[in-house]
Amino acid sequence: MSTTSVKTPIPAGLTNEQVIATLHNHELMIKALCPALVSHQLESGDASSEAVYSVTDKKPIGQTTYKLTLTNVDGGVNSLVNAKPPVGTLTIAGKWRVEGGMLKEDVDIDGNFVMKKMAKGNVDSTHPKQHELLLSEAQKA
């Protein structure tokens, strides 16, 4: 399993509660996590606590559909992506937390060697932008 962490300082004037409320907003989380979103649909659960979504977004090689589970917890949200790319399976588990004046995301990536390497590179390059988007949305609240 491959792991990585992304940390972003919470801007002055923004409360932990505002950031946590944004993380608990599944619509905002889906839009932040899936910048090339084509569609999403609630499959099961409750968007105010834990829900499973079918998400379709664009990738360089075309569209892909996968399961995204979002679970609201004290201090943040857990995200779980279960995908079936053409070469095996890919699981990306994220723990988004507000702690110590930071938005922190710990990510565990599981899949074959090629998929783990691609997914880790994607997380490292795109997730800081996702943090910025979520913090920007929190400031609007």
N, CA, C and O of each residue as an XYZ file, in Angstrom:
564
protein
N       0.842     -1.181      0.000
C       0.000      0.000      0.000
C       0.885      1.241      0.000
O       1.899      1.295      0.697
N       0.500      2.210     -0.769
C       1.219      3.478     -0.861
C       0.465      4.523     -0.047
O      -0.765      4.562     -0.074
N       1.187      5.362      0.670
C       0.536      6.403      1.469
C       1.153      7.753      1.165
O       2.317      7.858      0.779
N       0.345      8.776      1.350
C       0.817     10.142      1.189
C      -0.054     11.050      2.041
O      -1.155     10.662      2.431
N       0.419     12.240      2.330
C      -0.341     13.221      3.103
C      -0.271     14.571      2.411
O       0.744     14.936      1.819
N      -1.367     15.297      2.499
C      -1.445     16.652      1.972
C      -1.937     17.539      3.104
O      -2.945     17.235      3.741
N      -1.229     18.635      3.355
C      -1.609     19.566      4.425
C      -1.693     20.969      3.862
O      -0.833     21.394      3.091
N      -2.744     21.691      4.257
C      -2.934     23.062      3.814
C      -3.335     23.914      5.011
O      -4.260     23.544      5.734
N      -2.670     25.039      5.245
C      -3.052     25.911      6.358
C      -4.456     26.471      6.149
O      -4.834     26.842      5.038
N      -5.216     26.524      7.235
C      -6.552     27.127      7.191
C      -6.372     28.640      7.283
O      -5.728     29.134      8.208
N      -6.941     29.380      6.322
C      -6.766     30.838      6.315
C      -7.300     31.505      7.582
O      -8.260     31.033      8.191
N      -6.663     32.606      7.966
C      -7.116     33.383      9.130
C      -8.559     33.809      8.908
O      -8.960     34.135      7.791
N      -9.322     33.802      9.972
C     -10.720     34.217      9.899
C     -11.671     33.078      9.580
O     -12.888     33.255      9.638
N     -11.143     31.931      9.249
C     -11.972     30.766      8.937
C     -11.939     29.826     10.134
O     -10.861     29.463     10.604
N     -13.107     29.428     10.632
C     -13.152     28.569     11.814
C     -13.071     27.094     11.423
O     -13.391     26.712     10.298
N     -12.640     26.287     12.373
C     -12.620     24.839     12.165
C     -14.010     24.342     11.801
O     -14.161     23.485     10.930
N     -15.030     24.884     12.474
C     -16.407     24.460     12.246
C     -16.846     24.734     10.809
O     -17.555     23.922     10.215
N     -16.433     25.869     10.246
C     -16.778     26.177      8.857
C     -16.136     25.167      7.906
O     -16.776     24.714      6.956
N     -14.891     24.818      8.156
C     -14.195     23.866      7.288
C     -14.822     22.481      7.421
O     -15.023     21.797      6.417
N     -15.128     22.063      8.635
C     -15.747     20.746      8.849
C     -17.119     20.693      8.183
O     -17.466     19.681      7.573
N     -17.905     21.767      8.289
C     -19.220     21.802      7.633
C     -19.062     21.654      6.119
O     -19.882     21.002      5.472
N     -18.021     22.251      5.556
C     -17.764     22.125      4.123
C     -17.392     20.689      3.775
O     -17.865     20.152      2.773
N     -16.550     20.062      4.594
C     -16.174     18.670      4.362
C     -17.386     17.748      4.465
O     -17.451     16.733      3.772
N     -18.335     18.087      5.313
C     -19.537     17.269      5.495
C     -20.558     17.482      4.376
O     -21.543     16.748      4.296
N     -20.340     18.466      3.519
C     -21.233     18.736      2.393
C     -20.789     17.854      1.217
O     -19.833     18.178      0.513
N     -21.489     16.751      1.021
C     -21.065     15.773      0.020
C     -21.068     16.336     -1.397
O     -20.210     15.972     -2.200
N     -22.010     17.212     -1.719
C     -22.027     17.818     -3.051
C     -20.720     18.581     -3.310
O     -20.115     18.450     -4.374
N     -20.298     19.376     -2.324
C     -19.037     20.117     -2.473
C     -17.833     19.178     -2.535
O     -16.904     19.397     -3.312
N     -17.858     18.139     -1.716
C     -16.740     17.179     -1.738
C     -16.632     16.501     -3.104
O     -15.532     16.351     -3.636
N     -17.756     16.096     -3.666
C     -17.718     15.435     -4.968
C     -17.172     16.395     -6.025
O     -16.337     16.009     -6.843
N     -17.635     17.631     -6.009
C     -17.162     18.609     -6.994
C     -15.672     18.902     -6.814
O     -14.964     19.126     -7.795
N     -15.196     18.902     -5.578
C     -13.774     19.152     -5.331
C     -12.921     17.943     -5.720
O     -11.856     18.098     -6.318
N     -13.386     16.754     -5.384
C     -12.611     15.539     -5.651
C     -12.620     15.143     -7.124
O     -11.731     14.430     -7.589
N     -13.619     15.606     -7.843
C     -13.801     15.183     -9.238
C     -13.883     16.408    -10.139
O     -14.971     16.749    -10.604
N     -12.769     17.077    -10.397
C     -12.814     18.320    -11.177
C     -13.310     18.132    -12.607
O     -13.768     19.095    -13.223
N     -13.230     16.921    -13.151
C     -13.728     16.649    -14.504
C     -15.041     15.857    -14.424
O     -15.292     14.968    -15.237
N     -15.867     16.196    -13.434
C     -17.106     15.482    -13.164
C     -18.041     15.528    -14.370
O     -18.303     16.586    -14.943
N     -18.530     14.353    -14.731
C     -19.551     14.250    -15.768
C     -20.910     14.113    -15.099
O     -21.856     14.820    -15.449
N     -21.007     13.182    -14.114
C     -22.264     12.986    -13.387
C     -21.990     12.241    -12.084
O     -20.942     11.618    -11.909
N     -22.952     12.321    -11.184
C     -22.896     11.509     -9.972
C     -24.317     11.224     -9.518
O     -25.246     11.987     -9.785
N     -24.456     10.093     -8.819
C     -25.773      9.670     -8.370
C     -25.630      8.978     -7.021
O     -24.737      8.154     -6.821
N     -26.522      9.325     -6.101
C     -26.565      8.660     -4.799
C     -27.024      7.225     -5.015
O     -28.087      6.988     -5.589
N     -26.224      6.270     -4.557
C     -26.605      4.863     -4.693
C     -27.253      4.341     -3.428
O     -28.239      3.606     -3.479
N     -26.683      4.733     -2.271
C     -27.248      4.274     -1.001
C     -26.761      5.176      0.119
O     -25.780      5.906     -0.027
N     -27.466      5.109      1.239
C     -27.056      5.862      2.418
C     -27.722      7.217      2.503
O     -28.721      7.492      1.838
N     -27.138      8.054      3.343
C     -27.690      9.369      3.665
C     -26.567     10.396      3.563
O     -25.536     10.271      4.224
N     -26.777     11.411      2.728
C     -25.746     12.423      2.488
C     -25.384     13.212      3.741
O     -24.374     13.917      3.743
N     -26.169     13.117      4.795
C     -25.833     13.838      6.028
C     -24.952     13.011      6.960
O     -24.525     13.505      8.003
N     -24.675     11.755      6.595
C     -23.819     10.927      7.455
C     -22.863     10.071      6.619
O     -21.664     10.349      6.569
N     -23.388      9.038      5.969
C     -22.557      8.187      5.126
C     -23.343      7.833      3.876
O     -24.504      7.433      3.959
N     -22.709      7.980      2.712
C     -23.397      7.690      1.460
C     -22.420      7.136      0.433
O     -21.230      7.451      0.441
N     -22.956      6.302     -0.448
C     -22.202      5.748     -1.560
C     -22.749      6.373     -2.840
O     -23.958      6.394     -3.069
N     -21.844      6.879     -3.663
C     -22.206      7.527     -4.914
C     -21.573      6.779     -6.079
O     -20.481      6.225     -5.953
N     -22.262      6.768     -7.206
C     -21.688      6.332     -8.464
C     -21.248      7.609     -9.172
O     -22.068      8.479     -9.464
N     -19.960      7.715     -9.444
C     -19.390      8.936    -10.009
C     -18.786      8.622    -11.376
O     -18.078      7.628    -11.539
N     -19.071      9.473    -12.348
C     -18.456      9.368    -13.664
C     -17.690     10.655    -13.920
O     -18.244     11.748    -13.808
N     -16.423     10.525    -14.262
C     -15.649     11.705    -14.631
C     -14.750     11.391    -15.810
O     -14.570     10.237    -16.196
N     -14.192     12.451    -16.370
C     -13.335     12.312    -17.549
C     -11.898     12.073    -17.114
O     -11.403     12.694    -16.173
N     -11.263     11.192    -17.795
C      -9.837     10.917    -17.613
C      -9.164     11.098    -18.971
O      -9.851     11.167    -19.990
N      -7.835     11.175    -19.004
C      -7.157     11.350    -20.304
C      -7.526     10.273    -21.330
O      -7.493     10.522    -22.535
N      -7.876      9.081    -20.846
C      -8.189      7.989    -21.773
C      -9.690      7.831    -21.991
O     -10.105      6.858    -22.621
N     -10.516      8.743    -21.498
C     -11.970      8.656    -21.663
C     -12.681      8.792    -20.331
O     -12.098      9.247    -19.348
N     -13.936      8.397    -20.305
C     -14.710      8.480    -19.071
C     -14.509      7.235    -18.228
O     -14.244      6.149    -18.743
N     -14.641      7.415    -16.917
C     -14.571      6.283    -16.007
C     -15.643      6.465    -14.935
O     -15.938      7.584    -14.516
N     -16.214      5.356    -14.505
C     -17.230      5.370    -13.452
C     -16.714      4.532    -12.292
O     -16.159      3.450    -12.485
N     -16.905      5.048    -11.091
C     -16.419      4.358     -9.905
C     -17.328      4.662     -8.730
O     -18.182      5.545     -8.799
N     -17.134      3.919     -7.651
C     -17.885      4.123     -6.417
C     -17.092      5.047     -5.506
O     -15.883      4.887     -5.338
N     -17.793      6.023     -4.916
C     -17.196      6.934     -3.948
C     -18.055      6.902     -2.695
O     -19.244      7.216     -2.742
N     -17.455      6.523     -1.576
C     -18.152      6.528     -0.292
C     -17.629      7.698      0.523
O     -16.420      7.847      0.696
N     -18.537      8.530      1.026
C     -18.178      9.636      1.911
C     -18.842      9.402      3.259
O     -20.049      9.172      3.345
N     -18.023      9.465      4.319
C     -18.511      9.228      5.671
C     -18.132     10.405      6.549
O     -16.950     10.661      6.781
N     -19.138     11.122      7.039
C     -18.888     12.248      7.939
C     -18.476     11.719      9.303
O     -19.127     10.832      9.855
N     -17.386     12.267      9.848
C     -16.893     11.907     11.172
C     -16.581     13.201     11.928
O     -16.491     14.273     11.330
N     -16.418     13.087     13.237
C     -16.015     14.265     14.010
C     -14.690     14.761     13.458
O     -13.747     13.984     13.303
N     -14.616     16.033     13.165
C     -13.361     16.619     12.709
C     -13.086     16.503     11.231
O     -12.038     16.953     10.769
N     -14.016     15.898     10.452
C     -13.760     15.801      9.016
C     -14.626     14.802      8.297
O     -15.795     14.608      8.632
N     -14.034     14.165      7.296
C     -14.761     13.198      6.471
C     -13.779     12.134      5.992
O     -12.600     12.413      5.776
N     -14.277     10.920      5.831
C     -13.500      9.844      5.220
C     -14.019      9.656      3.802
O     -15.227      9.686      3.566
N     -13.108      9.464      2.864
C     -13.490      9.197      1.479
C     -12.899      7.858      1.062
O     -11.790      7.505      1.461
N     -13.651      7.120      0.256
C     -13.180      5.831     -0.231
C     -13.579      5.690     -1.691
O     -14.764      5.683     -2.023
N     -12.580      5.580     -2.558
C     -12.809      5.371     -3.987
C     -12.522      3.903     -4.289
O     -11.453      3.385     -3.965
N     -13.492      3.247     -4.913
C     -13.310      1.882     -5.400
C     -13.484      1.918     -6.907
O     -14.593      2.097     -7.409
N     -12.381      1.747     -7.626
C     -12.408      1.838     -9.081
C     -11.916      0.542     -9.704
O     -11.152     -0.213     -9.102
N     -12.372      0.308    -10.916
C     -11.927     -0.853    -11.670
C     -11.373     -0.372    -13.014
O     -12.039     -0.482    -14.043
N     -10.139      0.166    -12.993
C      -9.522      0.584    -14.259
C      -9.235     -0.638    -15.138
O      -9.348     -1.776    -14.683
N      -8.870     -0.396    -16.378
C      -8.629     -1.521    -17.295
C      -7.579     -2.517    -16.808
O      -7.586     -3.675    -17.226
N      -6.685     -2.083    -15.938
C      -5.613     -2.978    -15.485
C      -5.709     -3.243    -13.989
O      -4.823     -2.837    -13.237
N      -6.776     -3.921    -13.539
C      -6.884     -4.305    -12.142
C      -7.890     -3.477    -11.377
O      -8.869     -2.984    -11.938
N      -7.638     -3.329    -10.088
C      -8.510     -2.533     -9.227
C      -7.687     -1.452     -8.543
O      -6.463     -1.537     -8.454
N      -8.391     -0.434     -8.064
C      -7.729      0.671     -7.383
C      -8.608      1.121     -6.231
O      -9.798      1.376     -6.416
N      -8.035      1.217     -5.059
C      -8.738      1.705     -3.876
C      -7.939      2.872     -3.314
O      -6.739      2.762     -3.061
N      -8.633      4.000     -3.121
C      -8.002      5.185     -2.543
C      -8.827      5.589     -1.336
O      -9.980      6.000     -1.472
N      -8.237      5.470     -0.154
C      -8.916      5.809      1.099
C      -8.313      7.088      1.662
O      -7.108      7.158      1.905
N      -9.149      8.093      1.869
C      -8.680      9.365      2.402
C      -9.310      9.690      3.735
O     -10.487      9.410      3.965
N      -8.529     10.277      4.605
C      -9.029     10.792      5.888
C      -8.755     12.280      5.891
O      -7.613     12.709      6.058
N      -9.806     13.070      5.708
C      -9.722     14.526      5.689
C     -10.042     15.018      7.088
O     -11.124     14.753      7.612
N      -9.092     15.744      7.704
C      -9.289     16.206      9.073
C      -8.879     17.665      9.219
O      -7.996     18.160      8.518
N      -9.544     18.332     10.145
C      -9.167     19.685     10.537
C      -8.477     19.547     11.882
O      -9.085     19.137     12.870
N      -7.182     19.900     11.906
C      -6.435     19.777     13.162
C      -5.230     20.709     13.153
O      -4.520     20.829     12.154
N      -5.022     21.355     14.271
C      -3.847     22.223     14.421
C      -3.773     23.343     13.407
O      -2.683     23.690     12.953
N      -4.914     23.921     13.040
C      -4.912     25.014     12.074
C      -4.648     24.583     10.636
O      -4.340     25.408      9.776
N      -4.774     23.285     10.387
C      -4.501     22.744      9.054
C      -5.675     21.885      8.573
O      -6.388     21.271      9.367
N      -5.851     21.864      7.260
C      -6.675     20.848      6.624
C      -5.699     19.761      6.205
O      -4.827     19.981      5.365
N      -5.857     18.582      6.803
C      -4.910     17.494      6.576
C      -5.642     16.326      5.940
O      -6.742     15.953      6.350
N      -5.005     15.763      4.932
C      -5.564     14.595      4.254
C      -4.506     13.503      4.231
O      -3.424     13.678      3.671
N      -4.834     12.377      4.844
C      -3.975     11.198      4.784
C      -4.600     10.227      3.797
O      -5.781      9.896      3.905
N      -3.812      9.774      2.839
C      -4.326      8.951      1.749
C      -3.582      7.618      1.699
O      -2.352      7.576      1.710
N      -4.355      6.529      1.643
C      -3.813      5.187      1.429
C      -4.285      4.718      0.058
O      -5.474      4.778     -0.253
N      -3.350      4.253     -0.750
C      -3.649      3.833     -2.112
C      -3.282      2.356     -2.253
O      -2.171      1.946     -1.917
N      -4.236      1.562     -2.756
C      -3.973      0.147     -2.942
C      -4.363     -0.257     -4.371
O      -5.417      0.131     -4.875
N      -3.522     -1.016     -4.986
C      -3.739     -1.488     -6.350
C      -2.456     -2.115     -6.838
O      -1.527     -2.323     -6.058
N      -2.394     -2.417     -8.121
C      -1.145     -2.968     -8.624
C      -0.096     -1.849     -8.702
O      -0.414     -0.675     -8.518
N       1.137     -2.224     -8.973
C       2.253     -1.272     -8.939
C       2.007     -0.060     -9.832
O       2.210      1.077     -9.406
N       1.573     -0.296    -11.060
C       1.370      0.794    -12.012
C       0.256      1.720    -11.529
O       0.410      2.941    -11.558
N      -0.868      1.147    -11.084
C      -2.000      1.964    -10.645
C      -1.649      2.773     -9.398
O      -2.031      3.938     -9.288
N      -0.923      2.163     -8.455
C      -0.526      2.893     -7.246
C       0.363      4.075     -7.591
O       0.199      5.164     -7.042
N       1.298      3.861     -8.495
C       2.220      4.934     -8.878
C       1.467      6.073     -9.566
O       1.710      7.243     -9.268
N       0.556      5.742    -10.480
C      -0.228      6.764    -11.167
C      -1.130      7.518    -10.182
O      -1.216      8.746    -10.223
N      -1.799      6.772     -9.299
C      -2.720      7.401     -8.351
C      -1.966      8.299     -7.367
O      -2.441      9.388     -7.046
N      -0.812      7.865     -6.890
C      -0.039      8.687     -5.953
C       0.408      9.981     -6.636
O       0.330     11.055     -6.040
N       0.869      9.886     -7.863
C       1.263     11.084     -8.604
C       0.091     12.028     -8.783
O       0.250     13.244     -8.681
N      -1.085     11.479     -9.051
C      -2.287     12.282     -9.204
C      -2.661     12.970     -7.891
O      -2.984     14.158     -7.882
N      -2.619     12.234     -6.794
C      -2.932     12.807     -5.474
C      -1.956     13.936     -5.158
O      -2.367     15.028     -4.766
N      -0.672     13.671     -5.328
C       0.345     14.676     -5.003
C       0.192     15.944     -5.834
O       0.466     17.042     -5.349
N      -0.246     15.799     -7.089
C      -0.328     16.983     -7.947
C      -1.682     17.694     -7.889
O      -1.731     18.912     -8.060
N      -2.781     16.970     -7.652
C      -4.101     17.607     -7.726
C      -4.747     17.907     -6.373
O      -5.568     18.820     -6.283
N      -4.408     17.181     -5.345
C      -5.114     17.361     -4.076
C      -4.840     18.698     -3.390
O      -5.737     19.203     -2.715
N      -3.654     19.302     -3.519
C      -3.512     20.649     -2.948
C      -4.535     21.634     -3.543
O      -5.033     22.511     -2.838
N      -4.842     21.489     -4.829
C      -5.868     22.342     -5.451
C      -7.254     22.034     -4.889
O      -8.079     22.933     -4.730
N      -7.503     20.771     -4.591
C      -8.780     20.396     -3.985
C      -8.918     21.037     -2.604
O      -9.992     21.515     -2.239
N      -7.828     21.045     -1.843
C      -7.840     21.692     -0.530
C      -8.182     23.174     -0.683
O      -9.027     23.700      0.041
N      -7.520     23.843     -1.631
C      -7.772     25.275     -1.853
C      -9.225     25.524     -2.212
O      -9.828     26.478     -1.721
N      -9.796     24.678     -3.062
C     -11.196     24.832     -3.452
C     -12.123     24.661     -2.253
O     -13.053     25.446     -2.071
N     -11.876     23.646     -1.442
C     -12.723     23.403     -0.269
C     -12.614     24.562      0.738
O     -13.618     24.982      1.313
N     -11.406     25.067      0.944
C     -11.237     26.189      1.871
C     -11.897     27.464      1.319
O     -12.436     28.266      2.082
N     -11.852     27.642      0.015
C     -12.533     28.774     -0.610
C     -14.040     28.668     -0.424
O     -14.709     29.662     -0.142
N     -14.573     27.460     -0.583
C     -16.013     27.246     -0.369
C     -16.383     27.473      1.096
O     -17.455     28.003      1.388
N     -15.518     27.083      2.006
C     -15.791     27.283      3.439
C     -15.878     28.762      3.761
O     -16.665     29.165      4.618
N     -15.076     29.581      3.080
C     -15.096     31.023      3.328
C     -16.403     31.659      2.859
O     -16.799     32.707      3.369
N     -17.071     31.036      1.894
C     -18.335     31.561      1.386
C     -19.487     31.266      2.333
O     -20.515     31.942      2.297
N     -19.318     30.261      3.175
C     -20.410     29.833      4.064
C     -20.702     30.838      5.153
O     -21.592     30.618      5.974
